[in-house]
């Protein structure tokens, strides 16, 4: 069979019945039969490791759709966006995302944004009875979400933003200001609702939060200061390797304070 012949026939193959009209909010239902089978198989054949991550992914698609995204400077520049739960390169679960209608099939959660509700829904796919450590980036992290994850027995950690919900006011400082007043390698933090919120000054300030670490138990490591033009991303804890601590009880954080900018 020639390629042209195959492409002509392929147009008439569909995952779902093309005669059924869908509501705008059910835009993903055309591929849902296949997606549902894949997700069941992911969870049947694979048990993730202790450390898992949730992040955004783009499924390549260049056809006509109001729900695809175009993102410059990315390996996949156009396609459908999903939130995926992954471990060691394997996808364990995902939810569809549209810029028009948001996340698909994610129930509303009180006091949580739709994005945080999506993270919570994915975290609930993890099998109970295991010790899970969820790693997130600053697009997802906030104190309210970490508190809900802790109730499920799931530890979470990741970088955060200055305007993240629940992040303590005493640690909110812009990066330009932090360079002027904070010495390189300085670390301090505060506890908010069983979540440790930290600021670490590298070449640029790094904001971080975790609900299963205790900053008082640290290992000091000598680390050469990177050049200002360096593009190498240092691991958080360059001079600070955080040790696993009790998940539900915390001692006070560092006693040092920043008197030069905290009012």
C-alpha positions as CSV (number, residue, x, y, z in Angstrom):
1,X,0.0,0.0,0.0
2,X,1.4,3.4,-0.9
3,X,1.7,6.3,1.6
4,X,-0.9,8.4,-0.2
5,X,-3.4,5.5,-0.1
6,X,-2.8,4.9,3.6
7,X,-3.3,8.6,4.4
8,X,-6.5,8.6,2.4
9,X,-7.8,5.7,4.4
10,X,-6.6,7.0,7.7
11,X,-9.0,10.0,7.5
12,X,-11.9,7.6,8.0
13,X,-10.6,5.9,11.2
14,X,-11.7,7.5,14.5
15,X,-11.2,6.6,18.1
16,X,-14.8,7.6,19.0
17,X,-18.0,8.0,16.9
18,X,-17.5,11.1,14.8
19,X,-21.3,11.5,14.4
20,X,-21.7,12.4,18.1
21,X,-21.6,16.1,18.8
22,X,-19.8,17.2,21.9
23,X,-20.2,20.1,24.2
24,X,-17.4,22.6,24.3
25,X,-16.4,21.5,27.8
26,X,-16.0,17.9,26.5
27,X,-13.5,18.8,23.8
28,X,-11.2,15.9,24.8
29,X,-13.9,13.2,24.6
30,X,-12.9,12.3,21.0
31,X,-9.7,10.7,22.3
32,X,-10.9,9.8,25.8
33,X,-11.5,6.1,25.0
34,X,-7.9,5.6,24.0
35,X,-6.6,7.9,26.8
36,X,-8.6,6.0,29.5
37,X,-7.2,2.7,28.3
38,X,-3.6,4.0,28.4
39,X,-4.0,5.4,31.9
40,X,-5.3,2.1,33.2
41,X,-2.5,0.2,31.6
42,X,0.1,2.7,33.0
43,X,-1.1,2.1,36.6
44,X,-1.5,-1.7,36.0
45,X,2.0,-2.4,34.7
46,X,4.0,0.2,36.6
47,X,4.5,1.1,40.3
48,X,6.5,4.4,40.6
49,X,9.4,4.9,42.9
50,X,9.2,6.9,46.1
51,X,9.9,10.2,44.4
52,X,7.4,11.3,41.8
53,X,6.9,14.6,39.9
54,X,4.0,16.5,38.4
55,X,4.7,18.9,35.6
56,X,3.3,20.2,32.3
57,X,3.8,18.3,29.1
58,X,2.8,19.1,25.5
59,X,1.5,16.3,23.2
60,X,2.5,17.3,19.6
61,X,-0.4,18.2,17.4
62,X,-0.4,20.7,14.5
63,X,-4.0,20.3,13.2
64,X,-6.9,22.6,13.7
65,X,-8.1,23.0,17.3
66,X,-9.0,25.9,19.6
67,X,-7.5,24.0,22.5
68,X,-3.9,23.6,21.4
69,X,-1.0,25.8,22.6
70,X,1.9,27.3,20.8
71,X,5.0,27.8,23.0
72,X,8.2,29.2,21.7
73,X,11.7,27.9,22.7
74,X,10.3,24.5,23.6
75,X,11.2,21.1,22.1
76,X,7.5,20.6,21.2
77,X,6.3,24.0,20.1
78,X,2.6,23.2,19.4
79,X,0.2,20.7,20.7
80,X,-2.2,19.7,23.5
81,X,-1.1,20.6,27.1
82,X,-1.5,18.0,29.8
83,X,-0.5,17.9,33.5
84,X,1.4,14.6,34.0
85,X,2.4,12.5,37.0
86,X,5.7,10.8,36.2
87,X,8.5,8.8,37.8
88,X,11.9,7.9,36.2
89,X,10.7,8.8,32.7
90,X,7.4,6.9,32.9
91,X,4.0,8.5,32.9
92,X,1.7,7.2,35.6
93,X,-1.3,9.5,35.0
94,X,-2.4,12.7,33.3
95,X,-5.2,15.2,32.9
96,X,-6.0,17.3,29.8
97,X,-5.7,21.0,29.9
98,X,-7.2,23.7,27.6
99,X,-6.6,27.4,27.6
100,X,-10.3,27.9,27.0
101,X,-11.9,25.6,29.6
102,X,-9.1,24.7,31.9
103,X,-8.5,21.2,33.3
104,X,-10.8,18.4,32.2
105,X,-12.7,16.2,34.7
106,X,-11.1,17.7,37.8
107,X,-13.5,18.4,40.6
108,X,-13.5,21.7,42.4
109,X,-11.7,21.9,45.7
110,X,-12.5,24.4,48.4
111,X,-9.7,26.9,49.0
112,X,-7.7,25.6,46.0
113,X,-7.2,27.0,42.6
114,X,-8.0,24.8,39.6
115,X,-4.3,24.2,39.0
116,X,-3.8,23.0,42.6
117,X,-7.0,20.9,42.3
118,X,-5.4,19.2,39.3
119,X,-2.3,18.4,41.2
120,X,-4.3,17.0,44.1
121,X,-6.4,14.8,41.7
122,X,-3.2,13.4,40.2
123,X,-1.6,12.8,43.6
124,X,-4.7,10.8,44.6
125,X,-3.9,8.3,41.8
126,X,-0.9,7.1,43.8
127,X,-1.5,3.8,45.6
128,X,-2.2,4.2,49.3
129,X,0.1,2.6,51.9
130,X,3.4,3.9,50.4
131,X,5.7,6.8,51.3
132,X,5.4,9.3,48.5
133,X,7.6,12.4,47.9
134,X,6.1,14.7,45.3
135,X,8.4,17.1,43.5
136,X,6.9,20.3,41.9
137,X,8.1,23.4,40.3
138,X,7.0,27.0,41.1
139,X,4.0,26.9,38.9
140,X,2.2,24.5,41.3
141,X,3.5,25.1,44.8
142,X,1.6,26.9,47.5
143,X,1.0,26.3,51.2
144,X,-2.7,25.4,50.9
145,X,-1.9,22.6,48.4
146,X,0.9,21.3,50.6
147,X,-1.4,21.2,53.6
148,X,-3.9,19.1,51.7
149,X,-1.2,16.7,50.4
150,X,0.0,16.3,54.0
151,X,-3.5,15.1,55.0
152,X,-3.2,12.4,52.4
153,X,0.2,11.4,53.8
154,X,2.1,12.7,50.7
155,X,5.3,14.7,51.2
156,X,5.8,17.6,48.8
157,X,8.7,19.9,48.0
158,X,9.6,22.4,45.3
159,X,10.6,25.9,44.3
160,X,8.0,28.6,44.6
161,X,7.1,32.2,43.7
162,X,7.0,35.3,45.8
163,X,3.2,35.6,45.3
164,X,2.4,31.9,46.1
165,X,-0.6,31.5,48.3
166,X,0.4,31.3,52.0
167,X,4.0,32.2,51.5
168,X,5.1,34.2,54.5
169,X,5.4,38.0,54.1
170,X,8.7,38.1,55.9
171,X,10.4,36.1,53.2
172,X,9.0,38.0,50.2
173,X,11.8,39.9,48.6
174,X,12.5,40.6,45.0
175,X,15.6,39.1,43.4
176,X,17.2,42.4,42.6
177,X,16.8,43.5,46.2
178,X,18.0,40.2,47.6
179,X,21.3,40.5,45.7
180,X,22.0,43.8,47.5
181,X,21.1,42.8,51.1
182,X,21.7,39.0,51.4
183,X,25.1,37.4,51.4
184,X,25.8,34.5,49.1
185,X,24.8,31.2,50.6
186,X,22.5,32.7,53.2
187,X,19.4,30.6,54.2
188,X,16.5,31.4,56.4
189,X,12.9,30.4,56.6
190,X,9.6,30.1,58.5
191,X,6.9,27.5,59.1
192,X,3.4,28.0,57.9
193,X,0.8,25.3,58.5
194,X,3.4,22.5,58.8
195,X,5.1,23.7,55.6
196,X,8.7,25.0,55.7
197,X,9.1,28.1,53.5
198,X,12.7,29.0,52.8
199,X,14.8,31.6,50.9
200,X,18.3,30.7,49.8
201,X,20.6,33.3,48.2
202,X,22.7,31.9,45.4
203,X,23.7,34.1,42.5
204,X,20.0,34.8,42.5
205,X,17.5,34.2,45.4
206,X,15.7,30.8,45.4
207,X,12.4,30.4,47.2
208,X,11.5,26.9,48.3
209,X,8.9,25.1,50.3
210,X,8.6,21.6,51.7
211,X,6.3,19.7,54.1
212,X,8.6,16.8,54.9
213,X,12.0,18.3,55.7
214,X,13.5,20.0,58.7
215,X,16.0,22.7,57.9
216,X,17.7,22.4,61.3
217,X,19.2,19.0,60.4
218,X,21.7,19.9,57.7
219,X,25.0,18.8,56.4
220,X,27.5,21.6,55.6
221,X,29.2,21.2,52.2
222,X,31.8,23.5,50.7
223,X,30.7,24.8,47.4
224,X,32.5,27.0,45.0
225,X,30.5,30.1,44.1
226,X,29.4,29.8,40.4
227,X,30.2,32.6,38.0
228,X,27.6,35.2,37.4
229,X,27.4,34.1,33.7
230,X,27.1,30.4,34.6
231,X,24.0,28.7,33.2
232,X,24.5,25.6,35.3
233,X,21.6,25.2,37.7
234,X,22.9,24.4,41.1
235,X,21.0,21.9,43.3
236,X,19.1,23.5,46.1
237,X,21.1,22.8,49.1
238,X,24.4,23.5,47.5
239,X,25.9,24.1,51.0
240,X,22.8,22.6,52.6
241,X,21.8,19.0,52.3
242,X,18.4,18.7,54.0
243,X,17.8,15.6,56.0
244,X,14.6,13.7,56.2
245,X,12.6,14.6,59.3
246,X,9.3,13.8,60.9
247,X,6.5,14.5,58.5
248,X,4.0,15.8,61.0
249,X,6.0,17.7,63.6
250,X,8.5,20.5,63.2
251,X,10.9,22.3,65.4
252,X,11.5,26.1,64.9
253,X,13.5,27.0,61.9
254,X,16.8,28.9,61.8
255,X,17.1,31.5,64.6
256,X,18.9,34.0,62.4
257,X,16.9,36.8,60.9
258,X,17.5,39.4,58.2
259,X,17.3,42.7,60.0
260,X,18.3,44.7,57.0
261,X,15.1,44.3,55.0
262,X,12.5,42.6,57.3
263,X,10.4,45.4,58.8
